[in-house]
Amino acid sequence: MSKEKIWVIGASGQIGSDLVVELRKIYGGANVIASDIKEASEEVMQGGPFEHFDVCSVDEISHIVKKYKITEVYNLAALLSGTAEKDPRFAWRLNMNGLFNILNVAREGFVKKVFWPSSIAVFGPTTQKENTPQVAVTEPNTVYGITKIAGERWCEWFHDKYNIDVRSVRYPGLIGYKALPGGGTTDYAVDIFYHAIQQKNYECFLSADTKLPMMYMPDGIRATLDLMHAPQKDISVRSSYNLAGMTFDPKIIHESIKRHYPDFKVNYKTDFRQGIADSWPQSIDDSVATRDWGWKPEYDLDSMVDDMIVKLKPKLIK
């Protein structure tokens, strides 16, 4: 029986859908509590405890922490880049108040370890575009990015002030097959697979040559768990670690998918998310994560595309 009681907030989302399953493999279904304001996948709902939950409610947080004797929290609840631009007030409330509430509960001594995801959205137009270093100019010009850079500063402050073991990574665009896209600027790289497999043309909201840092979800989950399992003494960054997998643009992933679907066509009609993408880095230097806890991605573009099609095809073609 695991001594850890782990709580994943945002278990219905793209990351949470995968993370809950992997955590339950390690710690046992009963020891990983999933929660969200909406129901999660059947795999998550049936695999262990699930709580309908609003991360902005301090009373609900304390109730669940005490009910299950929670020792670790993964707070994934957030409004993503594209959606946040349409509702800045709610984005700030969800992205910031949720984190602040969790950190304050941890400050009371009930929770030993906290994971909170940041993003490449903390960077902005003034950031070095190629091989963006761990310590770089962070002047985001999006609502999502503003909440993430503020969250990084709070994570570091709570660690320095109260010695809370809070850990974070700056995720690049994440590509997975268990959950539908959730309103992010990099979500085209998920949605494009649905269209290709269903033999539909795809209209991309970014230009063909918009290069962005990306990562296959299994690498993202492994990075998260490797960071959380690393000894405290090896963690030198308490704001958020740079994390990299691969870099590509819509044209390049289109060509890789055409290895499987030669007739698949993509048209390009940019929207407001083009401006967001143009403000972000094109490639990331994650050497600090490699040095501190041995991070190294396993998937490149073609191996990711091959695996996505194998995993997604049975869900879409009955």
C-alpha positions as CSV (number, residue, x, y, z in Angstrom):
1,M,0.0,0.0,0.0
2,S,1.4,3.4,-1.0
3,K,2.0,5.9,1.7
4,E,1.4,8.7,-0.8
5,K,-2.1,10.1,-1.4
6,I,-2.0,12.0,-4.7
7,W,-4.6,14.5,-5.9
8,V,-4.8,15.5,-9.6
9,I,-6.8,18.7,-10.2
10,G,-7.9,19.1,-13.8
11,A,-8.1,15.4,-14.5
12,S,-10.5,15.8,-17.5
13,G,-7.9,17.9,-19.4
14,Q,-5.3,16.9,-22.0
15,I,-2.5,16.3,-19.5
16,G,-4.7,15.1,-16.6
17,S,-6.3,12.3,-18.7
18,D,-2.9,10.7,-19.2
19,L,-1.3,11.7,-15.9
20,V,-3.9,10.1,-13.7
21,V,-3.6,6.8,-15.4
22,E,0.2,6.7,-15.1
23,L,0.1,7.8,-11.4
24,R,-2.4,5.0,-10.7
25,K,-0.1,2.5,-12.3
26,I,2.6,3.6,-9.8
27,Y,0.7,4.2,-6.6
28,G,-2.5,2.2,-7.0
29,G,-6.0,3.4,-8.1
30,A,-7.2,4.1,-4.6
31,N,-4.3,6.4,-3.8
32,V,-4.7,8.8,-6.7
33,I,-7.7,11.1,-6.4
34,A,-8.9,12.7,-9.7
35,S,-11.0,15.8,-9.8
36,D,-12.5,18.3,-12.2
37,I,-15.5,20.5,-12.7
38,K,-16.7,18.1,-15.4
39,E,-16.5,14.3,-15.7
40,A,-13.3,12.8,-17.0
41,S,-12.7,9.9,-19.4
42,E,-14.2,6.5,-18.5
43,E,-10.7,5.2,-17.8
44,V,-10.1,8.0,-15.2
45,M,-13.7,7.8,-13.7
46,Q,-13.6,4.0,-13.3
47,G,-9.9,3.7,-12.2
48,G,-10.2,5.3,-8.7
49,P,-11.8,8.1,-6.7
50,F,-13.2,11.1,-8.5
51,E,-14.4,14.4,-7.0
52,H,-16.4,17.1,-8.8
53,F,-14.4,20.1,-7.7
54,D,-13.8,23.9,-8.2
55,V,-10.1,24.8,-7.6
56,C,-11.2,28.4,-6.8
57,S,-13.0,27.2,-3.7
58,V,-10.6,27.2,-0.6
59,D,-13.1,25.3,1.5
60,E,-13.4,22.5,-1.0
61,I,-9.6,22.2,-1.2
62,S,-9.2,21.9,2.5
63,H,-12.1,19.4,2.6
64,I,-10.6,17.1,0.0
65,V,-7.0,17.4,1.4
66,K,-8.3,16.3,4.9
67,K,-10.8,13.7,3.6
68,Y,-8.1,11.7,1.7
69,K,-5.1,12.8,3.7
70,I,-3.5,14.2,0.6
71,T,0.4,14.3,0.5
72,E,1.0,15.5,-3.1
73,V,-1.1,17.8,-5.4
74,Y,-0.8,18.1,-9.2
75,N,-2.7,21.3,-10.0
76,L,-3.4,21.2,-13.8
77,A,-6.5,23.4,-13.9
78,A,-6.1,26.3,-16.3
79,L,-7.7,28.2,-19.1
80,L,-5.4,27.8,-22.1
81,S,-3.9,30.5,-24.4
82,G,-6.6,30.9,-27.1
83,T,-9.6,30.7,-24.7
84,A,-7.9,32.9,-22.1
85,E,-7.7,35.8,-24.5
86,K,-11.5,35.7,-24.8
87,D,-12.2,35.8,-21.1
88,P,-9.2,37.5,-19.2
89,R,-11.0,37.9,-15.9
90,F,-12.0,34.3,-15.6
91,A,-8.6,33.2,-16.9
92,W,-6.9,35.1,-14.1
93,R,-9.3,33.8,-11.5
94,L,-8.9,30.1,-12.5
95,N,-5.2,30.1,-13.4
96,M,-4.0,32.3,-10.5
97,N,-6.4,31.9,-7.6
98,G,-6.4,28.1,-8.0
99,L,-2.6,28.0,-7.7
100,F,-2.6,30.5,-4.8
101,N,-5.2,28.4,-2.9
102,I,-3.2,25.2,-3.3
103,L,0.1,26.9,-2.2
104,N,-1.6,28.3,0.9
105,V,-3.0,24.9,1.8
106,A,0.5,23.4,1.4
107,R,1.8,26.2,3.7
108,E,-0.4,24.9,6.4
109,G,1.6,21.7,6.4
110,F,-1.0,19.2,5.0
111,V,0.7,18.7,1.6
112,K,4.3,17.7,1.2
113,K,4.8,18.3,-2.6
114,V,3.1,20.4,-5.3
115,F,3.3,20.2,-9.1
116,W,2.1,23.2,-11.2
117,P,2.6,23.4,-14.9
118,S,4.0,26.6,-16.6
119,S,4.4,27.0,-20.3
120,I,6.5,28.5,-23.1
121,A,3.8,31.2,-23.0
122,V,5.9,33.0,-20.3
123,F,8.1,34.1,-23.1
124,G,7.2,37.0,-25.4
125,P,8.2,39.0,-28.5
126,T,11.4,40.2,-26.8
127,T,12.6,36.7,-25.9
128,Q,15.5,35.0,-27.8
129,K,13.6,32.9,-30.4
130,E,16.1,30.1,-31.0
131,N,17.4,27.8,-28.3
132,T,15.7,30.0,-25.6
133,P,17.7,29.6,-22.4
134,Q,16.5,28.7,-18.9
135,V,17.0,32.3,-17.8
136,A,15.7,34.6,-20.5
137,V,13.6,37.7,-21.0
138,T,10.0,36.9,-19.9
139,E,7.7,39.6,-21.2
140,P,4.5,37.7,-22.3
141,N,1.9,39.7,-24.2
142,T,-1.0,37.2,-23.7
143,V,-3.4,36.7,-20.8
144,Y,-2.3,33.0,-20.5
145,G,1.4,34.0,-20.4
146,I,0.8,36.7,-17.8
147,T,-0.8,34.2,-15.5
148,K,2.0,31.7,-16.0
149,I,4.9,34.1,-15.3
150,A,3.0,35.3,-12.2
151,G,2.5,31.7,-11.1
152,E,6.2,31.0,-11.5
153,R,7.1,33.9,-9.3
154,W,4.6,32.7,-6.7
155,C,5.9,29.2,-6.8
156,E,9.5,30.4,-6.2
157,W,8.3,32.8,-3.4
158,F,6.4,30.1,-1.5
159,H,9.4,27.8,-1.7
160,D,11.8,30.5,-0.5
161,K,9.5,31.8,2.2
162,Y,7.9,28.7,3.5
163,N,10.1,25.9,2.1
164,I,7.2,24.3,0.1
165,D,8.5,21.6,-2.2
166,V,6.8,23.0,-5.4
167,R,8.0,21.9,-8.8
168,S,7.2,23.0,-12.3
169,V,8.0,22.6,-16.0
170,R,7.4,25.0,-18.9
171,Y,5.5,22.7,-21.2
172,P,5.9,23.2,-25.0
173,G,2.9,22.4,-27.1
174,L,1.6,18.9,-26.0
175,I,0.2,16.4,-28.4
176,G,-1.9,13.5,-27.1
177,Y,-4.7,11.2,-28.1
178,K,-6.8,10.7,-25.0
179,A,-8.5,14.1,-24.8
180,L,-9.8,16.6,-27.3
181,P,-8.0,19.9,-27.9
182,G,-8.7,22.4,-25.1
183,G,-8.3,25.9,-26.7
184,G,-4.5,26.2,-26.9
185,T,-2.5,27.8,-29.7
186,T,-0.6,24.6,-30.4
187,D,-3.8,22.5,-30.5
188,Y,-3.7,22.4,-34.3
189,A,-1.1,19.6,-33.9
190,V,-3.7,17.5,-32.2
191,D,-6.7,18.4,-34.3
192,I,-4.9,17.8,-37.6
193,F,-4.8,14.0,-36.7
194,Y,-8.6,13.8,-36.3
195,H,-9.1,15.3,-39.7
196,A,-6.5,13.1,-41.4
197,I,-7.8,9.8,-39.9
198,Q,-11.4,10.8,-40.8
199,Q,-10.2,11.6,-44.3
200,K,-11.3,15.3,-44.1
201,N,-9.3,18.3,-45.2
202,Y,-8.0,20.4,-42.4
203,E,-8.0,24.2,-42.1
204,C,-5.1,25.3,-39.9
205,F,-5.3,28.5,-37.9
206,L,-1.5,29.1,-38.0
207,S,0.6,29.7,-41.1
208,A,2.4,26.8,-42.8
209,D,5.9,28.0,-41.6
210,T,5.0,28.8,-37.9
211,K,7.7,26.8,-36.0
212,L,7.0,26.1,-32.4
213,P,8.4,23.8,-29.7
214,M,6.3,20.6,-29.3
215,M,6.3,17.4,-27.3
216,Y,4.4,14.1,-27.5
217,M,2.3,13.5,-24.4
218,P,4.1,10.3,-23.2
219,D,7.3,12.4,-23.0
220,G,5.5,15.2,-21.2
221,I,4.1,12.8,-18.6
222,R,7.4,11.1,-18.1
223,A,9.1,14.5,-17.7
224,T,6.5,15.4,-15.0
225,L,7.0,12.2,-13.1
226,D,10.8,12.3,-13.4
227,L,10.8,15.8,-11.9
228,M,8.5,14.9,-9.1
229,H,10.5,11.7,-8.2
230,A,13.9,13.5,-8.3
231,P,15.6,14.2,-4.9
232,Q,15.0,17.6,-3.4
233,K,18.7,18.3,-3.4
234,D,18.8,18.0,-7.2
235,I,16.1,20.7,-7.8
236,S,17.8,24.0,-8.5
237,V,14.8,25.7,-10.2
238,R,11.8,26.6,-8.2
239,S,10.1,28.8,-10.7
240,S,9.8,26.4,-13.7
241,Y,12.2,24.3,-15.8
242,N,12.5,24.7,-19.5
243,L,11.4,21.5,-21.3
244,A,11.9,20.6,-25.0
245,G,11.0,17.7,-27.3
246,M,11.0,18.7,-31.0
247,T,10.4,21.7,-33.2
248,F,8.2,21.7,-36.3
249,D,5.7,23.8,-38.2
250,P,2.3,22.8,-39.7
251,K,3.8,22.1,-43.1
252,I,6.3,19.7,-41.6
253,I,3.8,17.7,-39.6
254,H,1.5,17.6,-42.6
255,E,4.3,16.0,-44.6
256,S,4.9,13.4,-41.9
257,I,1.2,12.5,-41.7
258,K,1.0,12.2,-45.5
259,R,3.3,9.1,-45.1
260,H,0.1,7.4,-43.9
261,Y,-2.5,9.5,-45.8
262,P,-1.0,10.6,-49.1
263,D,-4.2,12.5,-50.2
264,F,-4.6,14.5,-46.9
265,K,-4.8,18.2,-47.6
266,V,-4.3,21.2,-45.3
267,N,-5.5,24.8,-46.0
268,Y,-4.3,27.8,-44.0
269,K,-6.5,30.5,-42.6
270,T,-4.8,32.3,-39.7
271,D,-6.7,33.8,-36.8
272,F,-5.8,35.7,-33.6
273,R,-3.7,32.7,-32.4
274,Q,-1.1,33.5,-35.1
275,G,-0.1,36.5,-33.2
276,I,0.3,34.5,-30.0
277,A,2.4,31.9,-31.8
278,D,4.6,34.6,-33.3
279,S,5.4,35.8,-29.8
280,W,6.7,32.5,-28.6
281,P,10.1,30.8,-29.0
282,Q,10.9,28.4,-31.9
283,S,13.2,26.1,-29.9
284,I,14.0,25.6,-26.3
285,D,17.3,25.0,-24.4
286,D,16.4,22.5,-21.6
287,S,20.0,21.7,-20.6
288,V,19.3,22.7,-17.0
289,A,16.6,20.0,-16.7
290,T,19.0,17.5,-18.3
291,R,21.7,18.4,-15.8
292,D,19.5,18.4,-12.7
293,W,17.2,15.4,-13.2
294,G,18.4,13.7,-16.3
295,W,15.6,14.8,-18.7
296,K,15.8,13.5,-22.3
297,P,12.9,13.1,-24.8
298,E,12.3,9.7,-26.4
299,Y,10.0,10.7,-29.4
300,D,10.9,12.6,-32.6
301,L,8.3,13.8,-35.1
302,D,7.9,10.7,-37.2
303,S,7.8,8.3,-34.3
304,M,5.2,10.5,-32.6
305,V,3.1,10.7,-35.8
306,D,3.2,6.9,-36.2
307,D,2.1,6.3,-32.6
308,M,-0.6,8.9,-32.7
309,I,-2.2,7.3,-35.7
310,V,-2.0,3.8,-34.2
311,K,-3.6,5.0,-30.9
312,L,-6.2,7.4,-32.3
313,K,-7.4,5.4,-35.3
314,P,-9.5,2.8,-33.3
315,K,-11.3,5.7,-31.5
316,L,-12.3,7.4,-34.7
317,I,-13.0,4.5,-37.1
318,K,-15.5,2.0,-35.7
